[in-house]
Amino acid sequence: MLTEDKKAMPEDSVEALVALERIVNAEQELRSGVGQSDQATASEVLFKAVSGGSEIARGAVASQLIGSALLHSQSDQFAQKKQIVEQAQQLCSKRLQGLCDDAKSLGRAYAAASESKSDEQSQKTMLDSLSELQEKMSQTEKLAWVIQGESSNAGVRKQRLSSSALVCSFLSEVAIYNPVAGSLLLEDYVELLVKADAELLADILLRSSSEKAYKALSQKIEADDPQQRLEELCSLCHNASPALLKISDESYSLLLERVDAERVQYLQLDRMLTAVKRRSAARELCESLGNEDRVQAVTILFDSQLVPEGEKQQLLDVVRQPRWETDSSKFIKAFAVAIECERAAEPYCIFPEADLSPYDALLLYDVLGEYSPKAQFENEQLLNVLNQLLLMENENNNPLLFIKKKNADAVSNRNNGIPYMTLFRYALYEVISARKEKKNVLSVIQAIEKELLR
C-alpha cells in the first residue's frame, strides 16, 4: 500500500472533529469575501484556524487551508484590481463630462466676444483655455492607462475621442450663438474632430445660420396680424438669396422649408379653428330653431362671419320655413359625411337644410358627440344598420322593382307601417341613451339590427 504525503489526522476523535470544524469554518470565511473592508485577510483567517489544539491538529488544519487561502487571496487581488479599473473609468468619464461642460461655457463666452473686434485678445485667451482643458483631459487619460494597464494604441484612441468631445462641446456653443465665428473655427479645428463630431457640428452650423437669417428677416416685418406676418415672412424669404443673407445654399433651403412649414401649419390650425367655430354656430342655430326662437336664429346668422353670403341666404330661407321635414336619404348622407370627416380627422359641420330639420341636425350632433376611436367604430356600425334600412325603404318605394308579395308582407309586418325616418330617429336615440347609461353600445346596435332588419 502506498503511503500518502499528507499528515495523518489526530487519533483523538474529539480533536479531529474540532480540526474539521475549523477547516470548514475557515473556508466559509474565505469564501465570504477576504480582503473586503469589514472582513479579515486570508492570513488572519489562517492564523485563527491553526490557533489552539495539538501540533498534529494544527498541522493538519494548516495543510488543508494553505491552498484555499492562497486561492482566495489571489482571486481577491484580481477582483480588487477589476474594481479599481472600473472606478478609474468612471472617474475618467466623470471628469470628461465636467470638462465638456466647462468647454460649453467657454464656447458661449467666445461667441459673445467674437461679436466685437476689440475682444480679440479675449478670444485668444479663451482658445488657450480650451487647450488647457484638452491637456488636463490628456493627463487624466494617461493616468487611467497606467491604472488599467492598457496598451498605448488603445490609450491614444481614447485620448482622441476625449479631445474631440471637448472641441465639439466648445464649437457647438460658438456655432449656436455665432455661426460665422463657429464656421471659421471649425476650419481650424476640424483635424482634431472625429467624423461623428465633425458631422454634428456641420449640421449645427447649417441650422444656426438658418435661424440667424430667420430672426433677421422677422425683425423687418411690421404687421401685427399673425397671418399677415407669415405671408410677409414667406415673401421676404423667397425674394432673398443665400448671397444676400450671407448663408450657404443648404442653410437657405432650411430657411425656406421652415417658413413654408410654419405657413402651412398656421393655415391648417386656422382652418380647424374656423371649422370648430362654424360648427358651434351651426349647432347654436339648430338649438334656437328647436326652441322656436327664429329671431335668435336670424341674429346668429347675421352676426356670424363664418357663413358666406350665399349660404347665409339659403339658411335664412330655412329659418323662414313654417315647418321642417327631413328626407331620410339626406339624413343618412349627412351622418355618413360627418363620420367620414371624423375618420380622416377633418372638421365636419351640419347646418339645417330645406330637407334636414334642425331637430334632426341636433340629433346627429348628439350621436356624433366627442370623438373617440370607440365612438367612431360604434357610429360606423350604426350607419351600416341605417344604410340597410334606407335600402329597404328605397326598394319599397320603387315601383319598377319587382318584389315578391311575401317579402313585402314581411317588411310591412316588421315595421308595422312606421315611417323609416322615425326608425332612424329611434336607432339614434337608443345609442345616445346607451352611452349616457354606460351600456354596451355595440350590443344595443346589434339588438336594433335584429329588431328592424331580421
N, C-alpha and C positions, 0 to 999 in steps of 0.2 A: 504493500500500500504506500502511495506517495505521501510525503509529509508536506503539509501546506506551510507557506511562509508566514501567514497571518498568526498573530499571537493568539494563544488559546484563551477562551473566556474563563473567568474565575470559576472555580469549582463550587463555590458557595452560591446556592440558588438565589438567595435574597439579594446578595451583592450583584449578581448577574442581572437580576430584574431591574435593580436601580440603575445599573450601567446602561441597559437597553432603553430605559425611560429617558435618561439624559440624552442619549443619541437621538431619539425620536423628537424630543422637545427642542433640541438644538437645531435639528434640520428644519423643523417647522418655523423656528425663529429666523433662520437664514432665509427661508422662502418668503417670509412676511415683508422683507424689504431691508436688507442690510445696506447701510450707508445712508439711509434717509435721516433727516434731521432729528427725528424722535426715536430712532432705532439704534441699537448697538452695532458696532463694527463686527466684521467676521472674526477678528482676533479676540475681541471681548466675548463673543458668544462661545468661541472655542475654549478660552481660558475658564469661563464659568462652568462649562460642561466637564472639564477634566479636574476641577477642584473637588477634593474630598475623595474618600474611598481608598482602596489599596492601590499599590503601584501597578499591579496587574490590571485592575479595573480601569485606572486612568489611561494606561497604555492602550487598552482595548478601545476605549472611547475615542482617544486621540486618533488611532489608526482608522477608525470608521469615519471621523469627521473631517480629517485634514483635507481630503479630496473635495468634500462638499463645500468646505469653507473657501477653498481656492476657486472652485467653480462659481460660487455666488459672488465672490469678491471681484472676479474678472467681468462677469456679466453685469454687475452693478456699475463697474467702471465705464463699460460701454454705454449703459443706459444713461449714466450721468453725462457722458460726452454728447450723446444724442440730445439730451435736454439742453445742454449748453449751446449746441449748434442751433437748435430751434429758437432759443431765446435770442441768440445773436441775430438770426434772420428777422425776428420780429422787431428787435430794436433798430436794425438797419432800415427796415421798411417804414417804421415809425418816424425815424429821422428824415428819410426821404420825403415823406408826406409833409412834415413840418417845413423843410427847406423849400418844397414846392409852393407852399402857402406864402412863405417869405418872398419867393420869386414872383408870385402873382401880385403881391403888394408893391413890389419894386417895379413891375411892369405898368401898373396903374400910375405910379408916380412918374415913370419915364414918359408915358403918353401925355400927361399934363405938361411936363417940362418941354416936350418936343413941340408944343404949340408956339413957343417963343424962341427966337434965335439967341436971346440974351441968356438962356438957360443951358447953353451948350456944355459948359463946364459941369453943370449938374448931371447932364446926360452921361458924360464921360465917367463921372464918379459912380453913377448907377450901373453902368456896364462893368466897371471894375468890381462892384459889389456882387454882380452876377457871377463873375469869375471866381470870387472868393467862395460863393456858395457851391460852385462846382468843385473847387479844391477841397472844401470841407467834406463833401459827399465822397470824393475820391479817397480821402484818407479813411473815411468810415468803411468804405468798401474793402480797402486793403486790410484793415483790421479784421473785418469779417472773414476775409480769405484765410488769414492766419488761424482764426478760431475754428473755421470749418475744414481746414486742410484741403482747400480746393486747388486745382491747377491754375496756372496763370492765364491760360486761354479762356477758361470759364469765367475767371475774375474780370478779364478785360471786357468780355461780352456784357457782363452785368454793369460794369462801370460805364460803358457806352449807353446802355439803356437808361441808367440813372441820370447821366449828363443830359441826354436827350429830353428826359422828363422835365428837368429843371429849366432848360432853354425853352421848351414848349410852353411851360406854365408862364414864363416871363413874356414870351412873344404873343401868346394868346390874349393876354390882357392889353398889351400895346395895340394889337390888331383890332380889338373890340372898341377901344376908346379913341384910337387914332390910326385908321387903316393905312394912311400914307406913310407914317413913320414905321408901322409894322411891316409894310411891304419892303421898305428899304433895309430894315434889319434882317428880314428873312433871307435876303440875298447874301448877307454876311455870315449868317449862322447856319445856313442850310446844310453844310457839311457835317455839322455836329448832331443833326437830327436823323433818327431812324425813319424809314419810309412812312410808317403809320402816322407818326407825329408831323412829318412834313405835309402829308396829305390833309391832316386835320387842320393845320394852320392855313393852308391854301384855301380850304373851304370857309374858314372863319373870315379870312380877308375878303373873299368874294361877297359874303353876306354882310359883313360890316361896311364895306364900300357901298353896297346897295342901300343899306339902312341910312347911311350918312346922306346919300343923294335924296332919299325919300324925305328925310327931315328938312333938307334944304328946299325942296320943291314945295313941301307942305307949308313952309313959312311964307311963301309968296301968295297963298290963297287968302282972299279977303271975305269970301262968302261965309255966312253963318249956318245956312241950311245944310244938314249932313249930305243930302243927295247932291246938292249943287257943289259942295266941296269935293265930293268924289268925282263928279263929272269934270270939274276943273283940273283936278289932280291927274286924271287919266289923260286929259288933253295936253297938259304940260309934259307928261312923261313921253307920250307918243310923238310930240313935236320936238323933243330934245334928242340928243345923240350921246353916245359914250364919250366922244371927244369933248363935247360941251360940258358934260357933267364931270369930266375927268375921272372916269371909271372905266374898267375893262368891259369888253363886249359881254362877257359872262355875267358880270355884275349888273349890267344894263338889262340883260334878259331876265334876271331875277327880279329886278325892279318892275319891269312890265308885267311879269307874272303876278307879282304881289298886288299891284293896283287893280289889275283886271279881276283878280280873285276877290278882292275887297268889294269891288263894284257889283259883281255877280252876287256875292253873299248878301250885300245890303239890299239889292233888289229882291232877292228871294225872301229875306226876312220881312221887307216892307210889303211884299205881296201876301205873305202869310198873315201878317198883322192886319192888313186891309181886309183879307178874306174873313178873318175871325170877327172883325168889327161889322162887316157886311152881314155875316150870319147872325150876329147878335141883333142887328137892326131888323133882319127878316123875322126872327123869332118874336121880337117885340111887336112887330106889325101884326103877326098872326095872333098874338095874345090880345091885342087891342080889338081886333075884329071878332075874336072869340068872346070877348066881353061886350060886344055890340057897341064899342066905342069907336065909331068911324071918324069922329073929329080928331081923336088922338092918332089914329092910323094915318090920316092925311098930314097931321103935324110931323109925324115921324118921317114921312116921305119927303116933305119939303125941307126939313132940317138936315136930312142926311146928304152928305157929299159923296156917298159911296154908291149911289144909284144913278146911272146915266139917264139923261133926259128922256130918251126914247123908251127905256124900260120903266121909268117913273110914270109916264103917261099910261102905259099898259097896266101898271099896278093901280093907278087911280081908277081906271075902268073896273078893275076887280073890286076895289073898295066900294064903288057905287052900285054894284050888283045887289038887287033886292034879296036874293038868296043864292047860296052856293051849293053846287053839286060836284061830286068827284067822279071822274071817269076811272074805272078800275085799271085800265091799261096805263093811264097817266100816273096813277098812284104807284103801281109796281115799277114803272120806269124811273120815277123819282127815287124810290127806295133803292133800286139797283145802281143808279148813278152814284148815290151817296156811299153805298157800300164799296163800289169800285174806287171812288176817291179815297176812302179810308184805307183800302188795301194798298194804294200807291202813295200813301202819306200826303195826299193832296187835299186842300180845304174844299168842303162842299157847302152849298147854300141852297135852301129850299124856300122859295117865295110862293105865296098863294097865286094861283092862276085861275083863268076862267073855268077850267075843268079840274082844279085841285083846290078844294076848300081850305080855308085857314085852319079849321079844326083837324083835318086830316094831315096838313103840313105839320101841325104841332104834334100829332100822334107819331109821325115819322121822326121828329126831333127827339121825342121821348124814348122811342125804342132804340135809336142810334146811341143816345147817351154819350158818356165819356168813353173815348177809345181805349180798348184793351184787346190783346190778342184773343182772349176768351170770348169777350162780347162780339168781336168781329166774326169769329167762327160761328157763334150762335146765330148771328144775324144772317150769315150766308146760308145756314141750314133753313132758317125761317123763310128766306127769299126763295129757296128751292121749292118749299111747300106752296108758297103763294103763286109761283110760276105754274105749278101743276094745276092749281085751281083756276088760274087765268086761262090756261089751255083748255080746260074743261068748259069754261064759260064761252070761249070762242067757238068751240065745237057745237055747243048747244044753240048758239046764236047764228050759225052759218047754215042757211037753207040749202046751199049747194052741196053740203057734206052729208053723205048718207050715213045715218046712224040707225042701228038695229033697235027695234022697239024695246026689247028687254033691257038694253043698255040705257036707253032714255028713261025708262021707268026706274032703273036702279039709281040713276043720278037724281031724278026727281024725289025718290023716296029718301035718299041720303040727306039732301039739303032741305027737304020739306018746303020748297019754294022760297027759301030765304035768299035775298039778293046777294050776289057774290061780294059786293063791296062791304056788306055787313059781315060776311065771313072773314074778309081780310082784316076788318077792324077787330073782330073777336080774337083772331090769332095774335095780333099785336098786343091787345090788352092783356091776354093771358101771359105773354112773355114778359111784359112790363111788370105785371103783378108778381110773377115768379121771382123776378130779380129783387123786387122790394122785400119779398118774404124769404129771400135767400134759399129758394128751392133749386133743384136741379133743372136748369133751363132746357137742356137737351132732352131730358125725359119729357118735359112739358111739350116741346116741339114734336117729339115722336107721338105723343098722345093726340095732339092736334091733327097730325098727318093721318093717324089711324082713324080718327073720328070723321074727318072731312073727305078723305080720299079712298079709304079701303072698305 
